[in-house]
Amino acid sequence: MTEIPVLATLDETTDLHQEERLRLFVQQQQAIIGLLAQQNQVLEKQVKELTERISQLEEELRQKKKLSKKPQL
């Protein structure tokens, strides 16, 4: 899992004004959302690749079953 660098904890920002604290919180949330979006894209790509591979294997299995059902002379 990707580590998310924390800009500062809210406890460390007690001397900041409320607006600055909220701005910092929003920046942290935006960073987290960006990383999650990247991770989601990677997972979607993996799902697509695995789905295609499963389809290939299913087709190969169907072909093998067809071959084994043919009567032998």
mmCIF file of the N, C-alpha and C atoms, coordinates in Angstrom:
data_MODEL
# 
_entry.id   MODEL 
# 
loop_
_atom_site.group_PDB 
_atom_site.id 
_atom_site.type_symbol 
_atom_site.label_atom_id 
_atom_site.label_alt_id 
_atom_site.label_comp_id 
_atom_site.label_asym_id 
_atom_site.label_entity_id 
_atom_site.label_seq_id 
_atom_site.pdbx_PDB_ins_code 
_atom_site.Cartn_x 
_atom_site.Cartn_y 
_atom_site.Cartn_z 
_atom_site.occupancy 
_atom_site.B_iso_or_equiv 
_atom_site.pdbx_formal_charge 
_atom_site.auth_seq_id 
_atom_site.auth_comp_id 
_atom_site.auth_asym_id 
_atom_site.auth_atom_id 
_atom_site.pdbx_PDB_model_num 
ATOM 1   N N  . MET A 1 1  ? 0.845   -1.173  0.000   1.00 0.00 ? 1  MET A N  1 
ATOM 2   C CA . MET A 1 1  ? 0.000   0.000   0.000   1.00 0.00 ? 1  MET A CA 1 
ATOM 3   C C  . MET A 1 1  ? 0.889   1.234   0.000   1.00 0.00 ? 1  MET A C  1 
ATOM 4   N N  . THR A 1 2  ? 0.458   2.263   -0.646  1.00 0.00 ? 2  THR A N  1 
ATOM 5   C CA . THR A 1 2  ? 1.224   3.489   -0.764  1.00 0.00 ? 2  THR A CA 1 
ATOM 6   C C  . THR A 1 2  ? 1.162   4.275   0.532   1.00 0.00 ? 2  THR A C  1 
ATOM 7   N N  . GLU A 1 3  ? 2.334   4.771   0.959   1.00 0.00 ? 3  GLU A N  1 
ATOM 8   C CA . GLU A 1 3  ? 2.351   5.610   2.143   1.00 0.00 ? 3  GLU A CA 1 
ATOM 9   C C  . GLU A 1 3  ? 1.912   7.010   1.768   1.00 0.00 ? 3  GLU A C  1 
ATOM 10  N N  . ILE A 1 4  ? 1.154   7.619   2.633   1.00 0.00 ? 4  ILE A N  1 
ATOM 11  C CA . ILE A 1 4  ? 0.673   8.972   2.386   1.00 0.00 ? 4  ILE A CA 1 
ATOM 12  C C  . ILE A 1 4  ? 1.414   9.910   3.338   1.00 0.00 ? 4  ILE A C  1 
ATOM 13  N N  . PRO A 1 5  ? 2.256   10.791  2.800   1.00 0.00 ? 5  PRO A N  1 
ATOM 14  C CA . PRO A 1 5  ? 2.974   11.694  3.695   1.00 0.00 ? 5  PRO A CA 1 
ATOM 15  C C  . PRO A 1 5  ? 1.998   12.667  4.353   1.00 0.00 ? 5  PRO A C  1 
ATOM 16  N N  . VAL A 1 6  ? 2.120   12.784  5.632   1.00 0.00 ? 6  VAL A N  1 
ATOM 17  C CA . VAL A 1 6  ? 1.239   13.685  6.377   1.00 0.00 ? 6  VAL A CA 1 
ATOM 18  C C  . VAL A 1 6  ? 1.942   15.027  6.484   1.00 0.00 ? 6  VAL A C  1 
ATOM 19  N N  . LEU A 1 7  ? 1.287   16.066  6.034   1.00 0.00 ? 7  LEU A N  1 
ATOM 20  C CA . LEU A 1 7  ? 1.894   17.394  6.054   1.00 0.00 ? 7  LEU A CA 1 
ATOM 21  C C  . LEU A 1 7  ? 2.118   17.860  7.490   1.00 0.00 ? 7  LEU A C  1 
ATOM 22  N N  . ALA A 1 8  ? 1.158   17.667  8.325   1.00 0.00 ? 8  ALA A N  1 
ATOM 23  C CA . ALA A 1 8  ? 1.266   17.972  9.748   1.00 0.00 ? 8  ALA A CA 1 
ATOM 24  C C  . ALA A 1 8  ? -0.002  17.463  10.401  1.00 0.00 ? 8  ALA A C  1 
ATOM 25  N N  . THR A 1 9  ? 0.133   17.007  11.623  1.00 0.00 ? 9  THR A N  1 
ATOM 26  C CA . THR A 1 9  ? -1.084  16.578  12.311  1.00 0.00 ? 9  THR A CA 1 
ATOM 27  C C  . THR A 1 9  ? -1.789  17.814  12.852  1.00 0.00 ? 9  THR A C  1 
ATOM 28  N N  . LEU A 1 10 ? -3.055  17.688  13.083  1.00 0.00 ? 10 LEU A N  1 
ATOM 29  C CA . LEU A 1 10 ? -3.808  18.833  13.595  1.00 0.00 ? 10 LEU A CA 1 
ATOM 30  C C  . LEU A 1 10 ? -3.310  19.258  14.971  1.00 0.00 ? 10 LEU A C  1 
ATOM 31  N N  . ASP A 1 11 ? -2.799  18.313  15.754  1.00 0.00 ? 11 ASP A N  1 
ATOM 32  C CA . ASP A 1 11 ? -2.260  18.663  17.064  1.00 0.00 ? 11 ASP A CA 1 
ATOM 33  C C  . ASP A 1 11 ? -1.047  19.575  16.939  1.00 0.00 ? 11 ASP A C  1 
ATOM 34  N N  . GLU A 1 12 ? -0.285  19.418  15.870  1.00 0.00 ? 12 GLU A N  1 
ATOM 35  C CA . GLU A 1 12 ? 0.914   20.234  15.668  1.00 0.00 ? 12 GLU A CA 1 
ATOM 36  C C  . GLU A 1 12 ? 0.580   21.608  15.103  1.00 0.00 ? 12 GLU A C  1 
ATOM 37  N N  . THR A 1 13 ? -0.659  21.845  14.792  1.00 0.00 ? 13 THR A N  1 
ATOM 38  C CA . THR A 1 13 ? -1.049  23.109  14.163  1.00 0.00 ? 13 THR A CA 1 
ATOM 39  C C  . THR A 1 13 ? -1.910  23.963  15.082  1.00 0.00 ? 13 THR A C  1 
ATOM 40  N N  . THR A 1 14 ? -1.776  23.770  16.379  1.00 0.00 ? 14 THR A N  1 
ATOM 41  C CA . THR A 1 14 ? -2.649  24.487  17.310  1.00 0.00 ? 14 THR A CA 1 
ATOM 42  C C  . THR A 1 14 ? -2.445  25.991  17.249  1.00 0.00 ? 14 THR A C  1 
ATOM 43  N N  . ASP A 1 15 ? -1.271  26.440  16.805  1.00 0.00 ? 15 ASP A N  1 
ATOM 44  C CA . ASP A 1 15 ? -1.030  27.873  16.732  1.00 0.00 ? 15 ASP A CA 1 
ATOM 45  C C  . ASP A 1 15 ? -1.527  28.485  15.419  1.00 0.00 ? 15 ASP A C  1 
ATOM 46  N N  . LEU A 1 16 ? -1.985  27.650  14.504  1.00 0.00 ? 16 LEU A N  1 
ATOM 47  C CA . LEU A 1 16 ? -2.493  28.155  13.233  1.00 0.00 ? 16 LEU A CA 1 
ATOM 48  C C  . LEU A 1 16 ? -3.942  28.588  13.387  1.00 0.00 ? 16 LEU A C  1 
ATOM 49  N N  . HIS A 1 17 ? -4.339  29.514  12.557  1.00 0.00 ? 17 HIS A N  1 
ATOM 50  C CA . HIS A 1 17 ? -5.733  29.939  12.552  1.00 0.00 ? 17 HIS A CA 1 
ATOM 51  C C  . HIS A 1 17 ? -6.603  28.811  12.008  1.00 0.00 ? 17 HIS A C  1 
ATOM 52  N N  . GLN A 1 18 ? -7.861  28.855  12.331  1.00 0.00 ? 18 GLN A N  1 
ATOM 53  C CA . GLN A 1 18 ? -8.796  27.812  11.907  1.00 0.00 ? 18 GLN A CA 1 
ATOM 54  C C  . GLN A 1 18 ? -8.803  27.650  10.390  1.00 0.00 ? 18 GLN A C  1 
ATOM 55  N N  . GLU A 1 19 ? -8.743  28.751  9.662   1.00 0.00 ? 19 GLU A N  1 
ATOM 56  C CA . GLU A 1 19 ? -8.760  28.685  8.202   1.00 0.00 ? 19 GLU A CA 1 
ATOM 57  C C  . GLU A 1 19 ? -7.529  27.947  7.677   1.00 0.00 ? 19 GLU A C  1 
ATOM 58  N N  . GLU A 1 20 ? -6.387  28.220  8.269   1.00 0.00 ? 20 GLU A N  1 
ATOM 59  C CA . GLU A 1 20 ? -5.160  27.541  7.847   1.00 0.00 ? 20 GLU A CA 1 
ATOM 60  C C  . GLU A 1 20 ? -5.226  26.052  8.175   1.00 0.00 ? 20 GLU A C  1 
ATOM 61  N N  . ARG A 1 21 ? -5.792  25.737  9.317   1.00 0.00 ? 21 ARG A N  1 
ATOM 62  C CA . ARG A 1 21 ? -5.945  24.328  9.694   1.00 0.00 ? 21 ARG A CA 1 
ATOM 63  C C  . ARG A 1 21 ? -6.855  23.608  8.706   1.00 0.00 ? 21 ARG A C  1 
ATOM 64  N N  . LEU A 1 22 ? -7.949  24.260  8.326   1.00 0.00 ? 22 LEU A N  1 
ATOM 65  C CA . LEU A 1 22 ? -8.864  23.654  7.356   1.00 0.00 ? 22 LEU A CA 1 
ATOM 66  C C  . LEU A 1 22 ? -8.197  23.509  5.994   1.00 0.00 ? 22 LEU A C  1 
ATOM 67  N N  . ARG A 1 23 ? -7.413  24.501  5.591   1.00 0.00 ? 23 ARG A N  1 
ATOM 68  C CA . ARG A 1 23 ? -6.702  24.433  4.316   1.00 0.00 ? 23 ARG A CA 1 
ATOM 69  C C  . ARG A 1 23 ? -5.725  23.248  4.321   1.00 0.00 ? 23 ARG A C  1 
ATOM 70  N N  . LEU A 1 24 ? -5.023  23.077  5.424   1.00 0.00 ? 24 LEU A N  1 
ATOM 71  C CA . LEU A 1 24 ? -4.096  21.956  5.566   1.00 0.00 ? 24 LEU A CA 1 
ATOM 72  C C  . LEU A 1 24 ? -4.843  20.622  5.493   1.00 0.00 ? 24 LEU A C  1 
ATOM 73  N N  . PHE A 1 25 ? -5.974  20.544  6.175   1.00 0.00 ? 25 PHE A N  1 
ATOM 74  C CA . PHE A 1 25 ? -6.782  19.325  6.147   1.00 0.00 ? 25 PHE A CA 1 
ATOM 75  C C  . PHE A 1 25 ? -7.248  19.010  4.729   1.00 0.00 ? 25 PHE A C  1 
ATOM 76  N N  . VAL A 1 26 ? -7.703  20.036  4.004   1.00 0.00 ? 26 VAL A N  1 
ATOM 77  C CA . VAL A 1 26 ? -8.165  19.840  2.626   1.00 0.00 ? 26 VAL A CA 1 
ATOM 78  C C  . VAL A 1 26 ? -7.013  19.358  1.753   1.00 0.00 ? 26 VAL A C  1 
ATOM 79  N N  . GLN A 1 27 ? -5.828  19.926  1.919   1.00 0.00 ? 27 GLN A N  1 
ATOM 80  C CA . GLN A 1 27 ? -4.665  19.491  1.138   1.00 0.00 ? 27 GLN A CA 1 
ATOM 81  C C  . GLN A 1 27 ? -4.358  18.020  1.401   1.00 0.00 ? 27 GLN A C  1 
ATOM 82  N N  . GLN A 1 28 ? -4.429  17.632  2.661   1.00 0.00 ? 28 GLN A N  1 
ATOM 83  C CA . GLN A 1 28 ? -4.180  16.229  3.007   1.00 0.00 ? 28 GLN A CA 1 
ATOM 84  C C  . GLN A 1 28 ? -5.222  15.326  2.359   1.00 0.00 ? 28 GLN A C  1 
ATOM 85  N N  . GLN A 1 29 ? -6.472  15.725  2.412   1.00 0.00 ? 29 GLN A N  1 
ATOM 86  C CA . GLN A 1 29 ? -7.540  14.918  1.825   1.00 0.00 ? 29 GLN A CA 1 
ATOM 87  C C  . GLN A 1 29 ? -7.387  14.830  0.308   1.00 0.00 ? 29 GLN A C  1 
ATOM 88  N N  . GLN A 1 30 ? -6.984  15.925  -0.324  1.00 0.00 ? 30 GLN A N  1 
ATOM 89  C CA . GLN A 1 30 ? -6.766  15.912  -1.771  1.00 0.00 ? 30 GLN A CA 1 
ATOM 90  C C  . GLN A 1 30 ? -5.627  14.966  -2.138  1.00 0.00 ? 30 GLN A C  1 
ATOM 91  N N  . ALA A 1 31 ? -4.573  14.963  -1.331  1.00 0.00 ? 31 ALA A N  1 
ATOM 92  C CA . ALA A 1 31 ? -3.453  14.056  -1.589  1.00 0.00 ? 31 ALA A CA 1 
ATOM 93  C C  . ALA A 1 31 ? -3.906  12.602  -1.464  1.00 0.00 ? 31 ALA A C  1 
ATOM 94  N N  . ILE A 1 32 ? -4.691  12.318  -0.447  1.00 0.00 ? 32 ILE A N  1 
ATOM 95  C CA . ILE A 1 32 ? -5.202  10.961  -0.247  1.00 0.00 ? 32 ILE A CA 1 
ATOM 96  C C  . ILE A 1 32 ? -6.097  10.555  -1.414  1.00 0.00 ? 32 ILE A C  1 
ATOM 97  N N  . ILE A 1 33 ? -6.989  11.442  -1.828  1.00 0.00 ? 33 ILE A N  1 
ATOM 98  C CA . ILE A 1 33 ? -7.898  11.144  -2.945  1.00 0.00 ? 33 ILE A CA 1 
ATOM 99  C C  . ILE A 1 33 ? -7.107  10.887  -4.218  1.00 0.00 ? 33 ILE A C  1 
ATOM 100 N N  . GLY A 1 34 ? -6.078  11.679  -4.468  1.00 0.00 ? 34 GLY A N  1 
ATOM 101 C CA . GLY A 1 34 ? -5.248  11.485  -5.652  1.00 0.00 ? 34 GLY A CA 1 
ATOM 102 C C  . GLY A 1 34 ? -4.569  10.129  -5.655  1.00 0.00 ? 34 GLY A C  1 
ATOM 103 N N  . LEU A 1 35 ? -4.015  9.737   -4.518  1.00 0.00 ? 35 LEU A N  1 
ATOM 104 C CA . LEU A 1 35 ? -3.358  8.430   -4.427  1.00 0.00 ? 35 LEU A CA 1 
ATOM 105 C C  . LEU A 1 35 ? -4.356  7.292   -4.582  1.00 0.00 ? 35 LEU A C  1 
ATOM 106 N N  . LEU A 1 36 ? -5.528  7.439   -3.989  1.00 0.00 ? 36 LEU A N  1 
ATOM 107 C CA . LEU A 1 36 ? -6.553  6.404   -4.129  1.00 0.00 ? 36 LEU A CA 1 
ATOM 108 C C  . LEU A 1 36 ? -7.029  6.290   -5.573  1.00 0.00 ? 36 LEU A C  1 
ATOM 109 N N  . ALA A 1 37 ? -7.123  7.417   -6.267  1.00 0.00 ? 37 ALA A N  1 
ATOM 110 C CA . ALA A 1 37 ? -7.530  7.389   -7.676  1.00 0.00 ? 37 ALA A CA 1 
ATOM 111 C C  . ALA A 1 37 ? -6.490  6.651   -8.511  1.00 0.00 ? 37 ALA A C  1 
ATOM 112 N N  . GLN A 1 38 ? -5.209  6.910   -8.241  1.00 0.00 ? 38 GLN A N  1 
ATOM 113 C CA . GLN A 1 38 ? -4.142  6.201   -8.958  1.00 0.00 ? 38 GLN A CA 1 
ATOM 114 C C  . GLN A 1 38 ? -4.212  4.712   -8.679  1.00 0.00 ? 38 GLN A C  1 
ATOM 115 N N  . GLN A 1 39 ? -4.386  4.363   -7.422  1.00 0.00 ? 39 GLN A N  1 
ATOM 116 C CA . GLN A 1 39 ? -4.464  2.954   -7.046  1.00 0.00 ? 39 GLN A CA 1 
ATOM 117 C C  . GLN A 1 39 ? -5.678  2.295   -7.697  1.00 0.00 ? 39 GLN A C  1 
ATOM 118 N N  . ASN A 1 40 ? -6.780  3.009   -7.778  1.00 0.00 ? 40 ASN A N  1 
ATOM 119 C CA . ASN A 1 40 ? -7.989  2.486   -8.410  1.00 0.00 ? 40 ASN A CA 1 
ATOM 120 C C  . ASN A 1 40 ? -7.746  2.200   -9.887  1.00 0.00 ? 40 ASN A C  1 
ATOM 121 N N  . GLN A 1 41 ? -7.034  3.090   -10.571 1.00 0.00 ? 41 GLN A N  1 
ATOM 122 C CA . GLN A 1 41 ? -6.726  2.874   -11.986 1.00 0.00 ? 41 GLN A CA 1 
ATOM 123 C C  . GLN A 1 41 ? -5.878  1.622   -12.174 1.00 0.00 ? 41 GLN A C  1 
ATOM 124 N N  . VAL A 1 42 ? -4.901  1.431   -11.296 1.00 0.00 ? 42 VAL A N  1 
ATOM 125 C CA . VAL A 1 42 ? -4.048  0.244   -11.379 1.00 0.00 ? 42 VAL A CA 1 
ATOM 126 C C  . VAL A 1 42 ? -4.887  -1.013  -11.175 1.00 0.00 ? 42 VAL A C  1 
ATOM 127 N N  . LEU A 1 43 ? -5.768  -0.990  -10.183 1.00 0.00 ? 43 LEU A N  1 
ATOM 128 C CA . LEU A 1 43 ? -6.610  -2.153  -9.908  1.00 0.00 ? 43 LEU A CA 1 
ATOM 129 C C  . LEU A 1 43 ? -7.580  -2.428  -11.054 1.00 0.00 ? 43 LEU A C  1 
ATOM 130 N N  . GLU A 1 44 ? -8.134  -1.381  -11.650 1.00 0.00 ? 44 GLU A N  1 
ATOM 131 C CA . GLU A 1 44 ? -9.031  -1.571  -12.794 1.00 0.00 ? 44 GLU A CA 1 
ATOM 132 C C  . GLU A 1 44 ? -8.293  -2.219  -13.961 1.00 0.00 ? 44 GLU A C  1 
ATOM 133 N N  . LYS A 1 45 ? -7.066  -1.803  -14.184 1.00 0.00 ? 45 LYS A N  1 
ATOM 134 C CA . LYS A 1 45 ? -6.262  -2.394  -15.259 1.00 0.00 ? 45 LYS A CA 1 
ATOM 135 C C  . LYS A 1 45 ? -5.998  -3.873  -14.969 1.00 0.00 ? 45 LYS A C  1 
ATOM 136 N N  . GLN A 1 46 ? -5.673  -4.184  -13.713 1.00 0.00 ? 46 GLN A N  1 
ATOM 137 C CA . GLN A 1 46 ? -5.427  -5.577  -13.338 1.00 0.00 ? 46 GLN A CA 1 
ATOM 138 C C  . GLN A 1 46 ? -6.679  -6.422  -13.523 1.00 0.00 ? 46 GLN A C  1 
ATOM 139 N N  . VAL A 1 47 ? -7.832  -5.897  -13.133 1.00 0.00 ? 47 VAL A N  1 
ATOM 140 C CA . VAL A 1 47 ? -9.095  -6.626  -13.294 1.00 0.00 ? 47 VAL A CA 1 
ATOM 141 C C  . VAL A 1 47 ? -9.351  -6.901  -14.769 1.00 0.00 ? 47 VAL A C  1 
ATOM 142 N N  . LYS A 1 48 ? -9.121  -5.898  -15.613 1.00 0.00 ? 48 LYS A N  1 
ATOM 143 C CA . LYS A 1 48 ? -9.334  -6.066  -17.049 1.00 0.00 ? 48 LYS A CA 1 
ATOM 144 C C  . LYS A 1 48 ? -8.411  -7.147  -17.608 1.00 0.00 ? 48 LYS A C  1 
ATOM 145 N N  . GLU A 1 49 ? -7.132  -7.107  -17.231 1.00 0.00 ? 49 GLU A N  1 
ATOM 146 C CA . GLU A 1 49 ? -6.176  -8.103  -17.717 1.00 0.00 ? 49 GLU A CA 1 
ATOM 147 C C  . GLU A 1 49 ? -6.552  -9.506  -17.245 1.00 0.00 ? 49 GLU A C  1 
ATOM 148 N N  . LEU A 1 50 ? -6.936  -9.625  -15.979 1.00 0.00 ? 50 LEU A N  1 
ATOM 149 C CA . LEU A 1 50 ? -7.299  -10.938 -15.440 1.00 0.00 ? 50 LEU A CA 1 
ATOM 150 C C  . LEU A 1 50 ? -8.588  -11.458 -16.070 1.00 0.00 ? 50 LEU A C  1 
ATOM 151 N N  . THR A 1 51 ? -9.538  -10.572 -16.328 1.00 0.00 ? 51 THR A N  1 
ATOM 152 C CA . THR A 1 51 ? -10.782 -10.974 -16.978 1.00 0.00 ? 51 THR A CA 1 
ATOM 153 C C  . THR A 1 51 ? -10.505 -11.500 -18.380 1.00 0.00 ? 51 THR A C  1 
ATOM 154 N N  . GLU A 1 52 ? -9.623  -10.807 -19.104 1.00 0.00 ? 52 GLU A N  1 
ATOM 155 C CA . GLU A 1 52 ? -9.254  -11.270 -20.445 1.00 0.00 ? 52 GLU A CA 1 
ATOM 156 C C  . GLU A 1 52 ? -8.569  -12.634 -20.380 1.00 0.00 ? 52 GLU A C  1 
ATOM 157 N N  . ARG A 1 53 ? -7.692  -12.814 -19.406 1.00 0.00 ? 53 ARG A N  1 
ATOM 158 C CA . ARG A 1 53 ? -6.987  -14.097 -19.267 1.00 0.00 ? 53 ARG A CA 1 
ATOM 159 C C  . ARG A 1 53 ? -7.964  -15.218 -18.916 1.00 0.00 ? 53 ARG A C  1 
ATOM 160 N N  . ILE A 1 54 ? -8.917  -14.941 -18.058 1.00 0.00 ? 54 ILE A N  1 
ATOM 161 C CA . ILE A 1 54 ? -9.927  -15.944 -17.702 1.00 0.00 ? 54 ILE A CA 1 
ATOM 162 C C  . ILE A 1 54 ? -10.722 -16.338 -18.939 1.00 0.00 ? 54 ILE A C  1 
ATOM 163 N N  . SER A 1 55 ? -11.088 -15.354 -19.749 1.00 0.00 ? 55 SER A N  1 
ATOM 164 C CA . SER A 1 55 ? -11.831 -15.647 -20.983 1.00 0.00 ? 55 SER A CA 1 
ATOM 165 C C  . SER A 1 55 ? -11.016 -16.538 -21.910 1.00 0.00 ? 55 SER A C  1 
ATOM 166 N N  . GLN A 1 56 ? -9.727  -16.256 -22.023 1.00 0.00 ? 56 GLN A N  1 
ATOM 167 C CA . GLN A 1 56 ? -8.850  -17.083 -22.859 1.00 0.00 ? 56 GLN A CA 1 
ATOM 168 C C  . GLN A 1 56 ? -8.800  -18.519 -22.341 1.00 0.00 ? 56 GLN A C  1 
ATOM 169 N N  . LEU A 1 57 ? -8.642  -18.660 -21.038 1.00 0.00 ? 57 LEU A N  1 
ATOM 170 C CA . LEU A 1 57 ? -8.564  -19.998 -20.447 1.00 0.00 ? 57 LEU A CA 1 
ATOM 171 C C  . LEU A 1 57 ? -9.883  -20.750 -20.601 1.00 0.00 ? 57 LEU A C  1 
ATOM 172 N N  . GLU A 1 58 ? -11.000 -20.040 -20.454 1.00 0.00 ? 58 GLU A N  1 
ATOM 173 C CA . GLU A 1 58 ? -12.300 -20.681 -20.640 1.00 0.00 ? 58 GLU A CA 1 
ATOM 174 C C  . GLU A 1 58 ? -12.450 -21.173 -22.073 1.00 0.00 ? 58 GLU A C  1 
ATOM 175 N N  . GLU A 1 59 ? -12.018 -20.373 -23.026 1.00 0.00 ? 59 GLU A N  1 
ATOM 176 C CA . GLU A 1 59 ? -12.104 -20.772 -24.432 1.00 0.00 ? 59 GLU A CA 1 
ATOM 177 C C  . GLU A 1 59 ? -11.210 -21.978 -24.699 1.00 0.00 ? 59 GLU A C  1 
ATOM 178 N N  . GLU A 1 60 ? -10.007 -21.972 -24.148 1.00 0.00 ? 60 GLU A N  1 
ATOM 179 C CA . GLU A 1 60 ? -9.113  -23.123 -24.310 1.00 0.00 ? 60 GLU A CA 1 
ATOM 180 C C  . GLU A 1 60 ? -9.744  -24.381 -23.726 1.00 0.00 ? 60 GLU A C  1 
ATOM 181 N N  . LEU A 1 61 ? -10.371 -24.255 -22.580 1.00 0.00 ? 61 LEU A N  1 
ATOM 182 C CA . LEU A 1 61 ? -11.016 -25.398 -21.939 1.00 0.00 ? 61 LEU A CA 1 
ATOM 183 C C  . LEU A 1 61 ? -12.171 -25.916 -22.790 1.00 0.00 ? 61 LEU A C  1 
ATOM 184 N N  . ARG A 1 62 ? -12.968 -25.009 -23.346 1.00 0.00 ? 62 ARG A N  1 
ATOM 185 C CA . ARG A 1 62 ? -14.064 -25.429 -24.223 1.00 0.00 ? 62 ARG A CA 1 
ATOM 186 C C  . ARG A 1 62 ? -13.523 -26.181 -25.438 1.00 0.00 ? 62 ARG A C  1 
ATOM 187 N N  . GLN A 1 63 ? -12.443 -25.702 -26.013 1.00 0.00 ? 63 GLN A N  1 
ATOM 188 C CA . GLN A 1 63 ? -11.853 -26.363 -27.177 1.00 0.00 ? 63 GLN A CA 1 
ATOM 189 C C  . GLN A 1 63 ? -11.357 -27.764 -26.816 1.00 0.00 ? 63 GLN A C  1 
ATOM 190 N N  . LYS A 1 64 ? -10.739 -27.899 -25.659 1.00 0.00 ? 64 LYS A N  1 
ATOM 191 C CA . LYS A 1 64 ? -10.239 -29.207 -25.231 1.00 0.00 ? 64 LYS A CA 1 
ATOM 192 C C  . LYS A 1 64 ? -11.391 -30.175 -24.986 1.00 0.00 ? 64 LYS A C  1 
ATOM 193 N N  . LYS A 1 65 ? -12.480 -29.674 -24.408 1.00 0.00 ? 65 LYS A N  1 
ATOM 194 C CA . LYS A 1 65 ? -13.639 -30.536 -24.169 1.00 0.00 ? 65 LYS A CA 1 
ATOM 195 C C  . LYS A 1 65 ? -14.248 -30.992 -25.484 1.00 0.00 ? 65 LYS A C  1 
ATOM 196 N N  . LYS A 1 66 ? -14.301 -30.097 -26.464 1.00 0.00 ? 66 LYS A N  1 
ATOM 197 C CA . LYS A 1 66 ? -14.827 -30.472 -27.780 1.00 0.00 ? 66 LYS A CA 1 
ATOM 198 C C  . LYS A 1 66 ? -13.967 -31.560 -28.400 1.00 0.00 ? 66 LYS A C  1 
ATOM 199 N N  . LEU A 1 67 ? -12.674 -31.422 -28.284 1.00 0.00 ? 67 LEU A N  1 
ATOM 200 C CA . LEU A 1 67 ? -11.765 -32.411 -28.870 1.00 0.00 ? 67 LEU A CA 1 
ATOM 201 C C  . LEU A 1 67 ? -11.907 -33.764 -28.190 1.00 0.00 ? 67 LEU A C  1 
ATOM 202 N N  . SER A 1 68 ? -12.101 -33.755 -26.880 1.00 0.00 ? 68 SER A N  1 
ATOM 203 C CA . SER A 1 68 ? -12.189 -35.028 -26.163 1.00 0.00 ? 68 SER A CA 1 
ATOM 204 C C  . SER A 1 68 ? -13.527 -35.730 -26.391 1.00 0.00 ? 68 SER A C  1 
ATOM 205 N N  . LYS A 1 69 ? -14.555 -35.026 -26.841 1.00 0.00 ? 69 LYS A N  1 
ATOM 206 C CA . LYS A 1 69 ? -15.868 -35.630 -27.075 1.00 0.00 ? 69 LYS A CA 1 
ATOM 207 C C  . LYS A 1 69 ? -15.990 -36.274 -28.454 1.00 0.00 ? 69 LYS A C  1 
ATOM 208 N N  . LYS A 1 70 ? -15.072 -35.976 -29.347 1.00 0.00 ? 70 LYS A N  1 
ATOM 209 C CA . LYS A 1 70 ? -15.156 -36.559 -30.691 1.00 0.00 ? 70 LYS A CA 1 
ATOM 210 C C  . LYS A 1 70 ? -14.904 -38.061 -30.614 1.00 0.00 ? 70 LYS A C  1 
ATOM 211 N N  . PRO A 1 71 ? -15.687 -38.818 -31.348 1.00 0.00 ? 71 PRO A N  1 
ATOM 212 C CA . PRO A 1 71 ? -15.486 -40.279 -31.328 1.00 0.00 ? 71 PRO A CA 1 
ATOM 213 C C  . PRO A 1 71 ? -14.159 -40.651 -31.991 1.00 0.00 ? 71 PRO A C  1 
ATOM 214 N N  . GLN A 1 72 ? -13.535 -41.624 -31.407 1.00 0.00 ? 72 GLN A N  1 
ATOM 215 C CA . GLN A 1 72 ? -12.261 -42.090 -31.967 1.00 0.00 ? 72 GLN A CA 1 
ATOM 216 C C  . GLN A 1 72 ? -12.519 -43.212 -32.954 1.00 0.00 ? 72 GLN A C  1 
ATOM 217 N N  . LEU A 1 73 ? -11.759 -43.219 -34.017 1.00 0.00 ? 73 LEU A N  1 
ATOM 218 C CA . LEU A 1 73 ? -11.922 -44.245 -35.050 1.00 0.00 ? 73 LEU A CA 1 
ATOM 219 C C  . LEU A 1 73 ? -11.008 -45.408 -34.821 1.00 0.00 ? 73 LEU A C  1 
# 
